[in-house]
């Protein structure tokens, strides 16, 4: 059984010497007064702690070491705070100079499945919603193939602003923006992450392998199972039986993991 987040942190604290106190004449720094978010059991949980220690699992599914989930109302509050106070006003990279608006993400805060794409396109930049163009229509079909609808999953992107001319996001843009994505995953704590396309998979898995090597098998991101699959935009460009069968195979594995009954469905090209 894996150790809980708190057990690992406590062990690390015991093995580290306490920091030196303030020098003579200096004022002792005052800790921030913001209260830590509450779990469903009423215990305080520090999500900042998880951000500072990416090697620690943030999700333990079963047993006494399971991390208690946040209350739904607390998730909604934390996500709204993240969007309004950080993402919407972000000017940390050059993508902010050309965007119409940020695309934060949307869906059920208690969703067991979290889809991650690469970045907003032209339609998403105009509407402020992820995956609403033709690729989004195909993603909707993929979600329906799971036996769910769009309102029952969570959808976001690696970056929150549209790269000019729909180019891929640069490494420094990804590094700057993914702090928001990680924070969202810490709050939502899905059971399964599905990465759409190679850029999202490479970032989440810190891997340079090809999509052919990554997709079709389970990986782990901080204790959460992760399944890479093709991006809907790639399927629209290469709409072959082989590619559709590959995506359906990936989705069937996701269905089994979240406890949905597998049915034979079709993933059709949007008109």
Order of alpha helices (4+ residues) and beta strands (2+ residues): alpha-beta-beta-alpha-alpha-beta-beta-alpha-alpha-beta-alpha-beta-alpha-alpha-beta-beta-alpha-alpha
